[in-house]
Amino acid sequence: MPPAWVVAAWNRRKSLKESLSRYEQRCSSLRVELSDAASAVKAAQDAFDAVKANYEEAEKTRASLDKELAELPLVFDPEIIAAFLVEMLREVFKELSQGPDPLWTELTAGQYNYERAAVSFRLAGVCQRWRDVAMSMPSLWRYISVPPLRIGMDDDLGILHLSRVREVLRLSGNEPLDVLLTCRDVGCRVKNFTWFQLILLAIAQHASRWRRVRFSFPTDVDEWDLVMLRQSTPRLEEISIELCNGGLTPWKERYPAYLPECPSLQSVHATAVFVPPTQALTSLVSATIAVDEHCYTRLWQALQSMPHLQNLALLFRTQGLEVLYPAPTRPLHLPSLTSLKLSGYSTAISTWSPILHFPRLGTLMLHAFTAEHIDALLPFFLAQGVATTSLWIESESSTQTLRVTKAIVPSLDVFQQLEHVTFRDCTFEDGFFSHALNTSGHTASRIAWPRLKSIRIDHPPNPQALTAVCYELEDFVGDLTAFRSIPRRQGFRVSVTDTASLPYGFRAAMGYALGPDNCYFTDTAGVVHGADYSDGEISDGSEAAFTDSDGDADSSSDNDSDDESDEQDADGELEDGEDEGDAEDADEGAAEEMDGDGAELPEHHDPSAGASVEDEPATATSATLPLQIFVNGSDWDTDSPQDLDYKASDSDASDNEEEDEGADDDDDEDDDDDEEEEDEE
């Protein structure tokens, strides 16, 4: 048995170990608690600092508001208001009431502006002195408009609208008027629309003072409803006459002559009825005319009255009229015409070719149902296509695409000066592009379009069509390179969107033919890739020119590695024509691309802008004639064309933008409650 002191020492050692284990556990637990407490203290300090900063900022704002609130009564001090000179008040009132109307920037897209209609009444309601000044200023009451009228509206509301219109007409004195009157119900009829008739009658009595007018009529408008247009309108500058459903009223020979006196007329838009001018419209430079039944003679008379016309669009709505109405014998000479759009199908243009003289026609836009319709225009091409540098081909049908066949190449072969070609909503026969290169024996001296600088293919109908186009372009680029003897990787740019639909190997083939730095492909997410893009890698250091999903053109240097990426917008001037506004952005941005030697490529021509001599791209040397190819596989909404749209020479180019008429009819019911509350106010 061990000694007692050994046993005592062993027990002491065991007790100390147990105590040490307990304190180690205690320290570990306290260490965790200490860490949590430190984190809590830090979080509390951060929260405290944030609250303190917010408090200080709120205190500054409160002090500023308190000071402003204390000074605000001085603004309404009757003595200060009374000290305003009458001349000063007049200038302030004029500034408030005659500024640009943001809801009526386009003649054909105007909407009722509640703020503009109410500003005169608000100024007149401040005090008696301001009321006297406002009531003595006829220029303060030029705006005549009411909210879109509806069948079944309350009589009380109708009385209020009519009374306000009559009062504003009285207060406006002899000032020129801006009139905007529209109806909302698509199926309504004039005969059942009492309040519309009464308000229209009140406005018609002041036709001699009309300056800017827009009428949107019910669907059954006829010549008796438009009798007001037979009055003298010496101050009229702009007028729009349309149906609320965006339709067209058929022409009738019994229609009288409208707008007999309008010396100041600058812009006319009419779909409700064809309005032939009764005097020479020498200030007009752009006209869009729907050629419906029984109006060929009127059309010819209208064109004869526009000697300075620069942009013309003819929309043929009925086939076979050339049989009933033969070509006129008096020649039509439009020396300034640079842009012509032919929509629909009619052989009248070809029949008229011998007496048409368009010496400066640079842009031709063809909206056809079939390729045969284009082929039927060969006599016109032969007579007028000598100076054409830009060609736009598009499907006229909204439900089917245009099939472009090799059979029309001989007809298009007459455009020897052609530089820019655009196809929209089209599919192509196999070999079309290569066939267009050479129409007689495949010799380098006989290329269909020897001066071609750009090809644009917009809106293929489906991914399969985009794939087919890509295969066509692959063969086309190879053949064209051989025909022009252009070294590989020089003088070409290819831009394609929607790469998800590209056929396998297309990017590699184009990169081999043109060089990776000249080909750029944008996927559906807007990410641009080079021609040698593979497994997330793209060529570094390449200047990219591409179109995104919205059609906007950008210049960028893109790298999916960690290389630096810079993106620079290249927004061009946006000028919307009939349907071509979306394509223009990409064209102008792509025009800023640089060729292989650092020279700037020529600007891609915009057909909607009208081909003026000043806007034509510079001619490249025949040895290294550059070519830009654009393929846009993205979808977008197309604007519906207008039927008659005259534009004056001093109008802004943006007036060419077409209104998608009747587009707001679908959401009429959703807006009725809000509009009724606004009307009552």
Secondary structure as UniProt FT lines:
FT   HELIX           4..75
FT   HELIX           78..83
FT   HELIX           86..97
FT   TURN            102..103
FT   HELIX           107..109
FT   HELIX           114..124
FT   HELIX           128..135
FT   HELIX           138..141
FT   STRAND          143..145
FT   TURN            151..152
FT   HELIX           155..171
FT   TURN            172..174
FT   STRAND          177..183
FT   TURN            186..187
FT   HELIX           190..192
FT   HELIX           194..204
FT   TURN            205..206
FT   HELIX           207..209
FT   STRAND          210..217
FT   TURN            219..220
FT   TURN            223..226
FT   HELIX           227..230
FT   TURN            234..235
FT   STRAND          238..243
FT   TURN            244..245
FT   TURN            253..254
FT   TURN            263..264
FT   STRAND          267..270
FT   TURN            282..283
FT   STRAND          284..291
FT   TURN            293..294
FT   HELIX           296..304
FT   TURN            307..308
FT   STRAND          311..316
FT   HELIX           321..324
FT   STRAND          332..333
FT   TURN            335..336
FT   STRAND          339..343
FT   HELIX           348..352
FT   HELIX           353..355
FT   STRAND          356..357
FT   TURN            359..360
FT   STRAND          363..368
FT   HELIX           371..375
FT   TURN            376..377
FT   HELIX           378..384
FT   TURN            386..387
FT   STRAND          390..395
FT   STRAND          402..404
FT   HELIX           406..408
FT   HELIX           409..412
FT   TURN            413..414
FT   TURN            416..417
FT   STRAND          420..424
FT   STRAND          426..428
FT   TURN            430..431
FT   HELIX           432..437
FT   TURN            444..445
FT   TURN            450..451
FT   STRAND          454..458
FT   HELIX           463..484
FT   TURN            488..489
FT   STRAND          492..497
FT   HELIX           499..501
FT   TURN            504..505
FT   HELIX           506..514
FT   HELIX           516..518
FT   STRAND          519..522
FT   TURN            524..525
FT   STRAND          528..530
FT   TURN            531..532
FT   TURN            535..536
FT   TURN            540..541
FT   STRAND          544..547
FT   TURN            549..550
FT   STRAND          553..557
FT   STRAND          566..569
FT   HELIX           581..590
FT   TURN            591..592
FT   TURN            596..597
FT   HELIX           607..609
FT   TURN            613..615
FT   TURN            623..624
FT   STRAND          627..632
FT   STRAND          644..648
FT   TURN            649..650
FT   HELIX           653..656
FT   TURN            661..662
FT   HELIX           663..667
FT   HELIX           668..680
//
